[in-house]
Amino acid sequence: MKKLLAILLSSLMVVSVPVWAEEEAPAEASGLTKDVCILYTSDVHCGVDQHFGYVGLKAVYDTMAKDNYVLLVDDGDSIQGEPLGTVTRGEADIKLMNEIGYDVAIPGNHEFDYGMDRFFELTEMAEFPYISCNFTKEDELVFDPYVIKEFDGVKIAFVGVTTPKTLVTSTPSYFQDEEGNFIYGFMQDDTGQALYDAVQKAVDDARGEGAEYVIVMAHLGNEAECIPWTYADVIENTNGIDVFLDGHSHDTDQLVVKNKDGEDVIRSACGTKLAGIGWVNIPADPAEAITSGLYSWNNDVSLPDLIGVENDMTAAVEEATAELDEKLAEVVATSAVELYIHDPEAVDGEGQPIRIVRSAETNLGDLCADAFRDQGQADIGFVNGGGVRVPIPAGDITVDDVMKVHPFGNELCVVEVTGQQILDALEWSVHAAPGEFGGFLQVSGLTFTYRTDIESPCSQNENSIMTGIDGERRVQEVLVGGEPLDPEKTYTVAGTNYLLKANGDGYTAFDGATLLQDSVKIDNQVLIDYVTETLGGIISDEYAEPYGEGRIVALEEAEEAVEAE
């Protein structure tokens, strides 16, 4: 098995520059007696048993440790993204990180998804330090900006950097005081200079303490919306960094980027869900170059399951998943009513319930939309009917019951749009009615009627993406908060990244919208938090009507529209 693992590792390596020396280099000026191998993970998102899994990561660690000094570090977003994180509020993931022996970690934007108090509880549980040179409270650093690890008298500094986008990619209120003032920050000035200065200071201070090598651990990414805080922005505006380990954008790029002095800096990223394990090799021979690369495992079956790897982490992961099963069975709420996705009365020709959540309002649709509006603190909440998967029975409700409603792991976003964009979105929502459409919107914060006797004016391309609206509209009488919708006014809308950012279900009405909150928390956590916290664990008679509160009303004739007034 050990031989097989060694073969697998050698075949999976992707490098940016030439890799490991075949023979141990003699200690010269550096003082190292053997190479230092830095293994790093990023954006694990609770994927503890996926791809390599923590069992596979431990196997790689143990293999590298035979001939090298080894350090294991994490670039953030470890504790959110799967039920394991949601139901334990990150604790299970921290325990596994302790068990495997992480040396250093940084907070990504999703480390804050369970609230600031919980974040600090989790950092106290961690048996490794969190670092960040730009995470502040009332303008004072919360953590040390860097740590130094030493081997054979050689000091290696790790500098932590957290994306300034965190304020809008986790719940903004978590970073505010009771009066709504932001007391936490990430040096998010629009020019990027505050962040560059913070990184440069940490690098210079670490060098001043005798660090021979400086490794930046960053959660910045490469997305255009993150400019001026991407990895490239930081590297190009600083010097003194040897290697830049990056996360956030889930890419696996292995690059060399010029710093502000024109010197090469290795930038390495390792993807998400432990599909990749990044590595950096600092050679004992100072005449040899630092190298970096990536081990990849993109198979549907995890490495431990496929080849039967077992080690110290096997029992820990199995225990965590067993505890998850227990947590999923825990009762977290009670419903006074049954919550529907099917018609409570009608059946099809085979006697099966008829699904209506994709063509009409239901009480569960109302609940889900209310959850998004509440958790996003928005004027309006939208949830596509295709994302509401199972009903919730009356009586005791388990965590599993709630999580099965939204199984896809889409994330809460909030955008600012015009009333006209909302009108266009609603028109697309009902374009297939009375037939089913996965993008049929369950709504909160607004009401509207629509005419079924009018043919939909929406056009679409071959990919079922809306391309325009031309003709008499079906949607009528739209009210927001009880007031007529103003096409010229702006409103805030909470929904999923799938719907609001990615043209999910063919929606183009939100194109160009101002993004206020980005991928704040996963959809099932939105629903759990609303039910357990906002509703206090009790779904009341407010949601008693199976067909909802009358937020969406289908009208067959114009006369009915007049009578409805």
C-alpha positions as CSV (number, residue, x, y, z in Angstrom):
1,M,0.0,0.0,0.0
2,K,2.8,2.4,0.8
3,K,4.4,1.7,-2.5
4,L,1.1,2.3,-4.3
5,L,0.6,5.6,-2.4
6,A,4.1,6.7,-3.5
7,I,3.3,5.9,-7.1
8,L,0.1,7.9,-6.9
9,L,1.8,10.9,-5.4
10,S,4.5,11.0,-8.0
11,S,1.9,10.7,-10.8
12,L,-0.4,13.4,-9.5
13,M,2.2,16.1,-9.0
14,V,1.7,19.4,-11.0
15,V,4.5,21.9,-10.6
16,S,5.4,25.4,-11.5
17,V,9.1,24.9,-11.5
18,P,11.4,21.9,-11.2
19,V,10.6,19.7,-8.2
20,W,12.2,17.7,-5.5
21,A,16.0,17.1,-5.4
22,E,16.6,13.3,-5.7
23,E,19.4,13.4,-3.2
24,E,19.5,15.2,0.2
25,A,21.4,18.4,-0.3
26,P,24.2,19.2,2.1
27,A,23.6,21.9,4.7
28,E,25.4,25.0,3.5
29,A,24.6,28.7,4.2
30,S,21.0,28.0,5.0
31,G,21.7,25.7,7.9
32,L,19.0,23.3,6.9
33,T,19.9,19.6,7.2
34,K,16.9,18.5,5.1
35,D,14.3,20.1,2.9
36,V,11.2,21.8,4.4
37,C,8.0,20.7,2.8
38,I,5.0,23.0,3.4
39,L,1.7,21.3,2.7
40,Y,-1.3,23.6,2.4
41,T,-5.1,23.4,2.0
42,S,-7.6,26.0,1.1
43,D,-11.4,26.2,0.8
44,V,-11.9,22.8,2.3
45,H,-15.6,23.8,2.9
46,C,-16.1,20.8,5.2
47,G,-15.2,18.3,2.5
48,V,-13.4,16.2,5.1
49,D,-14.1,12.9,3.3
50,Q,-14.1,14.0,-0.3
51,H,-11.3,13.6,-2.9
52,F,-8.2,13.2,-0.8
53,G,-10.1,13.8,2.4
54,Y,-8.3,14.3,5.7
55,V,-7.3,10.6,5.6
56,G,-5.5,11.1,2.3
57,L,-4.0,14.4,3.5
58,K,-2.6,12.6,6.5
59,A,-1.1,9.9,4.2
60,V,0.6,12.6,2.1
61,Y,1.9,14.3,5.3
62,D,3.3,11.1,6.7
63,T,5.0,10.3,3.4
64,M,6.6,13.7,3.1
65,A,7.7,13.6,6.8
66,K,10.0,10.6,6.2
67,D,12.6,12.7,4.5
68,N,11.6,16.3,5.1
69,Y,10.6,18.7,7.8
70,V,6.9,19.2,7.2
71,L,4.4,22.0,8.0
72,L,0.7,21.9,7.4
73,V,-1.2,25.2,6.9
74,D,-4.7,26.3,5.8
75,D,-5.7,29.3,3.7
76,G,-9.3,29.7,5.1
77,D,-12.9,28.7,4.4
78,S,-12.5,25.3,6.1
79,I,-15.5,25.2,8.4
80,Q,-18.5,26.0,6.2
81,G,-20.1,24.4,3.1
82,E,-21.4,21.0,4.2
83,P,-23.9,19.7,6.8
84,L,-20.9,18.8,9.1
85,G,-20.1,22.4,9.5
86,T,-23.7,23.7,9.6
87,V,-25.0,21.4,12.3
88,T,-21.9,21.6,14.5
89,R,-21.4,25.3,13.7
90,G,-17.8,24.6,12.7
91,E,-16.7,22.6,15.8
92,A,-16.4,19.2,14.1
93,D,-14.1,20.7,11.5
94,I,-11.8,22.4,14.0
95,K,-11.5,19.2,16.0
96,L,-10.4,17.4,12.8
97,M,-7.9,20.1,12.0
98,N,-6.5,19.7,15.6
99,E,-6.3,15.9,15.1
100,I,-4.4,16.0,11.8
101,G,-2.0,18.6,13.3
102,Y,-2.3,21.9,11.4
103,D,0.4,24.4,12.3
104,V,-1.1,27.7,11.1
105,A,-4.4,28.9,9.6
106,I,-6.0,32.1,8.4
107,P,-9.6,33.2,8.5
108,G,-11.4,33.1,5.2
109,N,-14.6,35.0,4.7
110,H,-16.7,32.0,5.6
111,E,-15.0,31.4,8.9
112,F,-17.4,34.1,10.2
113,D,-20.6,32.5,8.9
114,Y,-21.7,31.4,12.4
115,G,-21.3,34.9,13.9
116,M,-18.4,36.7,15.5
117,D,-18.9,35.1,19.0
118,R,-18.8,31.7,17.5
119,F,-15.8,32.5,15.4
120,F,-13.8,33.4,18.4
121,E,-15.0,30.3,20.3
122,L,-13.7,28.2,17.4
123,T,-10.4,30.0,17.3
124,E,-10.0,29.2,21.0
125,M,-10.8,25.5,20.3
126,A,-8.1,25.5,17.7
127,E,-4.7,24.0,18.8
128,F,-3.0,26.1,16.1
129,P,-2.8,29.9,15.7
130,Y,-4.9,32.0,13.4
131,I,-3.0,34.9,11.8
132,S,-4.1,37.9,9.7
133,C,-2.2,41.1,9.0
134,N,-5.4,43.0,8.0
135,F,-8.2,41.8,10.3
136,T,-8.9,44.6,12.8
137,K,-11.3,45.6,15.5
138,E,-11.5,49.3,16.1
139,D,-8.4,49.7,14.0
140,E,-6.3,47.3,16.1
141,L,-5.2,43.9,14.7
142,V,-7.2,41.0,16.1
143,F,-4.5,38.4,15.5
144,D,-0.8,38.4,15.1
145,P,0.1,39.3,11.5
146,Y,2.6,36.5,11.1
147,V,4.2,33.6,12.9
148,I,7.7,32.3,12.5
149,K,8.6,28.6,12.4
150,E,12.3,27.6,12.8
151,F,14.2,24.5,11.6
152,D,18.0,24.1,12.2
153,G,18.1,27.8,13.1
154,V,16.5,28.8,9.8
155,K,13.4,31.0,10.3
156,I,10.4,30.7,8.0
157,A,7.7,33.4,8.4
158,F,4.0,32.9,7.5
159,V,2.0,36.1,6.9
160,G,-1.8,35.9,7.0
161,V,-4.1,37.9,4.7
162,T,-7.9,37.9,4.7
163,T,-9.9,39.2,1.8
164,P,-11.4,42.7,2.4
165,K,-14.5,41.3,0.5
166,T,-15.3,39.5,3.8
167,L,-17.6,42.3,4.9
168,V,-20.0,41.5,2.0
169,T,-19.3,37.8,1.7
170,S,-20.3,37.0,5.2
171,T,-23.2,38.6,7.2
172,P,-22.4,42.4,7.5
173,S,-24.2,42.7,10.8
174,Y,-21.6,40.3,12.3
175,F,-19.0,43.0,11.9
176,Q,-21.1,45.8,13.5
177,D,-21.8,47.0,17.0
178,E,-25.3,47.3,18.4
179,E,-25.8,50.7,16.8
180,G,-24.9,49.3,13.3
181,N,-21.4,50.8,13.2
182,F,-18.7,48.7,11.6
183,I,-16.1,47.9,14.3
184,Y,-14.4,45.1,12.5
185,G,-12.6,45.6,9.2
186,F,-10.1,44.2,6.7
187,M,-8.4,47.4,5.4
188,Q,-10.8,47.6,2.6
189,D,-10.0,51.0,1.1
190,D,-10.9,51.3,-2.6
191,T,-7.4,51.9,-3.7
192,G,-6.0,48.7,-2.1
193,Q,-3.1,50.7,-0.6
194,A,-4.1,50.0,3.0
195,L,-3.9,46.3,2.4
196,Y,-0.6,46.5,0.5
197,D,0.9,48.5,3.3
198,A,-0.3,46.0,5.9
199,V,1.2,43.1,4.0
200,Q,4.4,45.0,3.4
201,K,4.7,45.9,7.1
202,A,4.2,42.3,8.2
203,V,6.8,41.1,5.7
204,D,9.3,43.7,6.7
205,D,8.7,43.0,10.4
206,A,9.2,39.3,9.8
207,R,12.4,39.9,7.9
208,G,13.5,42.1,10.8
209,E,13.1,39.2,13.2
210,G,15.5,37.2,11.0
211,A,13.1,35.3,8.7
212,E,15.1,33.9,5.8
213,Y,11.9,33.0,3.9
214,V,8.5,34.7,3.9
215,I,5.4,32.7,2.9
216,V,2.2,34.6,2.5
217,M,-1.0,32.7,3.3
218,A,-3.8,34.6,1.6
219,H,-7.5,34.3,1.0
220,L,-7.8,36.7,-1.8
221,G,-8.3,34.9,-5.1
222,N,-8.3,36.0,-8.7
223,E,-11.9,37.2,-9.4
224,A,-12.3,40.6,-11.1
225,E,-14.8,41.6,-8.5
226,C,-12.1,41.4,-5.9
227,I,-9.9,44.0,-7.5
228,P,-7.9,45.8,-6.0
229,W,-7.4,43.1,-3.5
230,T,-6.5,40.1,-5.6
231,Y,-3.3,38.1,-5.2
232,A,-1.9,39.9,-8.3
233,D,-2.6,43.3,-6.8
234,V,-0.8,42.5,-3.6
235,I,2.2,40.8,-5.2
236,E,2.7,43.6,-7.7
237,N,2.6,46.3,-4.9
238,T,4.9,44.6,-2.4
239,N,8.3,43.0,-2.1
240,G,10.1,40.5,0.1
241,I,7.6,37.7,-0.4
242,D,9.0,34.3,-1.6
243,V,5.8,32.3,-2.0
244,F,2.2,33.4,-2.1
245,L,-0.3,30.6,-1.1
246,D,-3.7,31.7,-2.1
247,G,-7.4,30.7,-1.8
248,H,-10.9,32.1,-2.1
249,S,-11.5,31.7,-5.9
250,H,-11.1,27.9,-5.9
251,D,-8.7,28.0,-8.8
252,T,-5.6,25.7,-9.1
253,D,-3.3,28.1,-10.9
254,Q,0.4,27.7,-10.4
255,L,2.1,30.9,-11.5
256,V,5.1,33.1,-11.2
257,V,4.3,36.8,-10.7
258,K,6.6,39.8,-10.7
259,N,6.6,41.9,-7.5
260,K,7.0,45.7,-7.5
261,D,10.8,45.3,-7.8
262,G,10.5,43.0,-10.8
263,E,11.4,39.9,-8.8
264,D,9.7,36.5,-9.2
265,V,7.1,35.4,-6.6
266,I,5.6,31.9,-6.8
267,R,1.8,32.0,-6.5
268,S,0.1,28.7,-5.8
269,A,-3.5,27.7,-5.3
270,C,-5.1,24.3,-4.6
271,G,-8.8,24.5,-5.4
272,T,-11.5,23.3,-3.1
273,K,-13.0,20.3,-1.1
274,L,-9.5,18.7,-0.9
275,A,-9.4,17.9,-4.6
276,G,-6.0,19.4,-4.4
277,I,-3.2,19.5,-1.8
278,G,-0.7,22.3,-2.4
279,W,3.0,22.0,-1.6
280,V,6.1,24.2,-1.4
281,N,9.6,22.8,-1.1
282,I,12.3,24.9,0.6
283,P,15.5,23.0,-0.3
284,A,18.3,22.4,2.2
285,D,20.8,23.5,-0.5
286,P,20.3,27.3,-0.7
287,A,21.7,27.2,-4.3
288,E,18.6,25.4,-5.4
289,A,15.3,27.1,-6.1
290,I,12.1,27.0,-4.0
291,T,9.6,24.9,-5.8
292,S,5.8,24.5,-5.6
293,G,3.1,22.3,-7.0
294,L,-0.1,20.5,-6.5
295,Y,-1.3,17.0,-5.8
296,S,-4.7,16.5,-7.5
297,W,-7.5,13.9,-6.9
298,N,-10.6,14.7,-9.0
299,N,-12.2,11.3,-8.9
300,D,-15.8,10.8,-7.7
301,V,-14.6,8.2,-5.3
302,S,-12.3,9.5,-2.5
303,L,-8.7,8.3,-2.4
304,P,-9.1,6.6,0.9
305,D,-12.2,4.7,-0.3
306,L,-10.7,3.7,-3.6
307,I,-7.3,2.4,-2.5
308,G,-8.2,1.6,1.2
309,V,-5.9,4.0,2.9
310,E,-6.2,4.0,6.7
311,N,-4.3,6.0,9.3
312,D,-4.8,8.0,12.5
313,M,-7.4,10.2,10.8
314,T,-9.6,7.3,9.7
315,A,-11.3,6.9,13.1
316,A,-11.6,10.7,13.6
317,V,-13.4,11.3,10.3
318,E,-15.7,8.3,10.9
319,E,-16.5,9.6,14.3
320,A,-17.2,13.0,13.0
321,T,-19.6,11.7,10.3
322,A,-21.3,9.4,12.9
323,E,-21.8,12.4,15.1
324,L,-23.2,14.3,12.1
325,D,-25.9,11.6,11.7
326,E,-26.9,12.1,15.3
327,K,-27.0,15.8,14.9
328,L,-29.1,15.6,11.8
329,A,-31.7,13.6,13.8
330,E,-31.9,16.3,16.5
331,V,-35.2,18.1,16.8
332,V,-34.6,21.8,16.3
333,A,-38.1,23.2,15.7
334,T,-41.8,22.4,15.7
335,S,-44.3,23.2,13.1
336,A,-48.0,23.8,13.8
337,V,-48.8,23.1,10.2
338,E,-47.7,21.0,7.3
339,L,-45.6,22.8,4.8
340,Y,-46.3,21.9,1.2
341,I,-44.6,21.6,-2.2
342,H,-47.4,19.5,-3.6
343,D,-51.1,20.3,-4.0
344,P,-52.7,19.1,-0.7
345,E,-55.8,17.8,-2.5
346,A,-55.3,17.2,-6.3
347,V,-53.5,14.0,-7.6
348,D,-52.5,13.0,-11.1
349,G,-53.9,10.1,-13.1
350,E,-51.8,7.6,-11.2
351,G,-53.0,8.9,-7.8
352,Q,-49.7,10.7,-7.1
353,P,-49.5,14.2,-5.5
354,I,-49.1,17.0,-8.0
355,R,-46.1,19.3,-7.4
356,I,-47.1,22.9,-7.5
357,V,-44.1,24.7,-5.9
358,R,-42.8,25.3,-9.5
359,S,-46.0,26.9,-10.7
360,A,-47.8,28.5,-7.8
361,E,-47.3,29.9,-4.3
362,T,-47.1,27.4,-1.4
363,N,-46.7,27.9,2.3
364,L,-43.3,26.3,2.3
365,G,-42.3,28.6,-0.6
366,D,-43.4,31.6,1.6
367,L,-41.3,30.3,4.5
368,C,-38.2,29.9,2.3
369,A,-38.5,33.3,0.7
370,D,-39.1,34.9,4.1
371,A,-36.0,33.2,5.4
372,F,-33.9,34.8,2.6
373,R,-35.4,38.2,3.1
374,D,-34.9,38.0,6.8
375,Q,-31.3,36.7,6.8
376,G,-30.4,39.1,4.0
377,Q,-32.1,42.0,5.7
378,A,-33.6,42.9,2.3
379,D,-36.7,44.5,1.0
380,I,-37.6,41.4,-1.1
381,G,-36.8,37.7,-0.9
382,F,-36.8,35.4,-4.0
383,V,-36.4,31.6,-4.0
384,N,-36.8,29.6,-7.1
385,G,-39.3,26.8,-6.8
386,G,-36.9,24.2,-8.2
387,G,-34.7,24.8,-5.2
388,V,-37.4,23.8,-2.7
389,R,-37.2,20.1,-2.8
390,V,-39.2,18.4,-0.1
391,P,-42.1,19.2,2.2
392,I,-41.8,19.7,5.9
393,P,-44.3,17.7,8.1
394,A,-46.3,19.1,11.0
395,G,-44.9,18.4,14.4
396,D,-41.3,18.0,15.4
397,I,-38.7,19.0,12.8
398,T,-35.2,17.7,12.7
399,V,-32.1,19.3,11.3
400,D,-32.2,16.8,8.5
401,D,-35.8,17.8,7.6
402,V,-34.8,21.4,7.2
403,M,-31.6,20.7,5.3
404,K,-33.3,18.5,2.7
405,V,-35.5,21.4,1.6
406,H,-32.4,23.1,0.2
407,P,-29.8,20.4,-0.7
408,F,-27.8,22.2,-3.4
409,G,-25.5,24.4,-1.2
410,N,-26.3,27.6,-3.1
411,E,-25.4,30.7,-1.1
412,L,-27.3,33.8,0.1
413,C,-26.6,37.0,-1.9
414,V,-28.2,40.4,-1.7
415,V,-28.4,42.8,-4.7
416,E,-29.7,46.3,-5.3
417,V,-31.9,46.5,-8.4
418,T,-34.4,48.8,-9.9
419,G,-38.1,48.2,-9.8
420,Q,-38.0,47.6,-13.6
421,Q,-35.5,44.8,-13.0
422,I,-37.9,43.2,-10.5
423,L,-40.8,43.5,-13.0
424,D,-38.7,41.8,-15.6
425,A,-37.7,39.0,-13.2
426,L,-41.3,38.4,-12.3
427,E,-42.3,38.3,-15.9
428,W,-39.8,35.6,-16.5
429,S,-40.9,33.8,-13.4
430,V,-44.4,33.2,-14.7
431,H,-43.6,32.8,-18.4
432,A,-44.3,29.1,-18.4
433,A,-47.4,29.3,-16.0
434,P,-49.6,27.4,-15.5
435,G,-47.0,24.9,-16.5
436,E,-44.0,24.0,-14.3
437,F,-40.8,26.1,-14.3
438,G,-37.9,25.5,-11.9
439,G,-37.3,29.2,-11.8
440,F,-40.9,30.1,-10.7
441,L,-40.3,32.5,-7.9
442,Q,-41.6,32.1,-4.4
443,V,-41.6,35.6,-3.0
444,S,-41.4,37.6,0.2
445,G,-41.9,41.3,0.8
446,L,-44.0,41.7,-2.3
447,T,-47.3,40.6,-3.9
448,F,-48.4,40.5,-7.5
449,T,-51.0,39.2,-9.8
450,Y,-50.5,37.8,-13.3
451,R,-52.7,37.1,-16.3
452,T,-52.8,33.5,-17.6
453,D,-54.9,34.5,-20.6
454,I,-52.0,36.6,-22.0
455,E,-49.3,34.8,-23.9
456,S,-45.8,35.4,-22.3
457,P,-44.0,38.2,-23.9
458,C,-40.6,36.8,-22.9
459,S,-38.1,35.6,-25.6
460,Q,-35.3,33.2,-24.9
461,N,-32.3,31.7,-26.7
462,E,-31.5,28.0,-27.4
463,N,-30.1,27.7,-23.9
464,S,-33.4,28.8,-22.3
465,I,-31.8,32.2,-21.3
466,M,-34.2,35.1,-21.3
467,T,-33.3,37.5,-24.1
468,G,-36.0,40.1,-23.9
469,I,-39.6,41.1,-23.2
470,D,-41.7,42.4,-26.1
471,G,-45.5,42.7,-25.9
472,E,-48.3,42.9,-23.3
473,R,-47.1,41.7,-19.9
474,R,-48.7,39.1,-17.8
475,V,-47.5,40.6,-14.5
476,Q,-49.9,43.1,-12.9
477,E,-50.4,45.0,-9.6
478,V,-47.0,44.6,-8.0
479,L,-46.8,45.8,-4.4
480,V,-43.6,46.0,-2.3
481,G,-44.2,46.4,1.4
482,G,-47.9,47.2,0.6
483,E,-46.9,50.1,-1.7
484,P,-47.0,50.1,-5.5
485,L,-43.7,49.1,-7.1
486,D,-41.8,52.0,-8.6
487,P,-39.9,51.0,-11.8
488,E,-37.4,53.9,-11.2
489,K,-36.8,53.2,-7.5
490,T,-34.1,50.8,-6.2
491,Y,-34.8,47.9,-3.9
492,T,-32.7,45.3,-2.2
493,V,-33.3,41.6,-3.1
494,A,-32.1,38.6,-1.3
495,G,-31.7,35.2,-3.1
496,T,-29.1,32.7,-4.1
497,N,-25.9,33.3,-6.0
498,Y,-27.4,30.8,-8.6
499,L,-30.4,33.1,-9.2
500,L,-28.9,36.6,-8.7
501,K,-25.4,36.2,-10.1
502,A,-25.2,33.1,-12.4
503,N,-28.3,33.5,-14.7
504,G,-29.7,30.4,-13.0
505,D,-33.0,29.2,-14.6
506,G,-32.3,31.7,-17.4
507,Y,-32.7,34.9,-15.4
508,T,-31.0,37.9,-17.0
509,A,-33.0,40.6,-15.2
510,F,-30.4,40.8,-12.5
511,D,-27.5,41.4,-14.8
512,G,-25.7,44.6,-13.8
513,A,-27.2,44.6,-10.3
514,T,-25.1,46.1,-7.5
515,L,-23.9,43.3,-5.3
516,L,-24.3,44.2,-1.7
517,Q,-23.7,40.8,0.0
518,D,-22.0,38.0,-1.8
519,S,-22.3,34.3,-1.0
520,V,-22.9,35.0,2.7
521,K,-24.1,31.6,3.8
522,I,-25.4,28.4,2.3
523,D,-29.1,28.1,1.6
524,N,-30.0,25.4,4.1
525,Q,-28.2,27.4,6.8
526,V,-30.3,30.4,5.9
527,L,-33.5,28.4,6.5
528,I,-32.2,26.8,9.7
529,D,-31.2,30.1,11.1
530,Y,-34.5,31.7,10.2
531,V,-36.6,28.9,11.8
532,T,-34.5,28.4,14.9
533,E,-33.5,32.0,15.6
534,T,-35.9,34.4,14.1
535,L,-39.0,32.2,14.6
536,G,-37.7,30.8,17.9
537,G,-38.0,27.2,16.7
538,I,-41.8,27.4,16.1
539,I,-43.4,27.6,12.7
540,S,-46.8,29.0,13.6
541,D,-50.3,29.2,12.0
542,E,-49.0,32.2,10.1
543,Y,-48.0,29.6,7.5
544,A,-51.2,27.5,7.8
545,E,-52.6,28.0,4.3
546,P,-51.1,25.4,2.0
547,Y,-51.4,27.7,-1.0
548,G,-49.7,30.6,0.9
549,E,-50.8,34.0,1.9
550,G,-52.0,35.2,-1.5
551,R,-48.7,36.8,-2.5
552,I,-49.0,35.4,-6.0
553,V,-52.5,35.4,-7.7
554,A,-53.2,34.0,-11.1
555,L,-56.0,35.8,-13.0
556,E,-57.7,34.2,-16.0
557,E,-59.4,37.4,-17.4
558,A,-59.0,41.1,-17.3
559,E,-62.3,41.5,-15.5
560,E,-61.0,39.5,-12.6
561,A,-58.1,41.9,-12.4
562,V,-60.5,44.8,-12.1
563,E,-62.6,43.0,-9.5
564,A,-59.4,42.2,-7.5
565,E,-58.8,45.9,-7.1
